[in-house]
């Protein structure tokens, strides 16, 4: 018997392949993310789980919005890290996040900028593009199931 919730037992939405309990949950509970990539992954999970307090806490105070409403957020389905780098106390992460858009799909692609202060990484800003995603029948399904689109969500 386990005391873990179903969310803690599931694979982490960030795409690491690890259980949420061992991956992004410790960051959501206050442990500092060790790299900009780890922070980006945990922030993606915070969008999935609608953890607006965590997003605010990990947003650099110089660019942090006053408040956040995640209720109208789309249904995020997958995260793909395309590139990342760290130089001293700054870092960047280029990612693509896929979401369900009504009966279709969309993507948000961003090159995010991070800064480390007091031993903690913070999201500063990002250069974002967004658009519809039209997967082919034989491509992997954007829902993240690992199945072909035609055998899953088509």
Secondary structure by P-SEA (a helix, b strand, c coil): cccccccccccccccccccccccccccccccccccaaaaaaaaaaaaaacaaaaaaaaccccccccccccccccccccccccccccccccccccbbbbbbccccbbbbbbbbbbbbcccbbbbcccbbbbbbbbbccccccccccccccccccc
